[in-house]
């Protein structure tokens, strides 16, 4: 088999691992999901699975990045704005508690510069911040949003609030995190922009 064919096959297997892991963790939870269980779900040994990732931490960091891509792709077309997409993702998270557990744990652990997910989380927050603040700035320039708002600070607050609401929801599953985020979005006048 040629090197490009092996590389493509390896990428496909890695993608299969990530997709399967999303399903398993969403269903059973991060704390109850082992690397051995994930390996078995894709027909590999534990060592075989880790051949595709440098470490267990890298595997779980990649699972979170895959989750972000899937969530964004799912929410963006229906939402019509990055702010609405964020609200849609938070609403969807109530259906995947295991992934929220994984995110909550890794977002704290990744604050350590040597953690396998550190750079991924730094990049993730920067990208989300840019998307949200760009939308706020665009809406301010269009005259549909108060020019008094500091776009970057509002973006940071939306991220912080959504993360904090998820932590509260993990402690109390009856807590409606999406309702609280929607309330803040409306309070700041950030609801769905008027169609042009």
JOZIDA-V835124 format. One record per helix or strand of 2 or more residues. SS is the DSSP state (~ for helix, > for strand). FROM is the first residue (numbers start at 0). TO is the last residue. Records with the same first field share a line. If there is no record, write none. Layout:
# JOZIDA-V835124
SS = FROM-TO, FROM-TO
This chain:
# JOZIDA-V835124
~ = 2-27, 34-40, 45-49, 55-78, 81-92, 96-108, 117-140, 150-170, 176-186
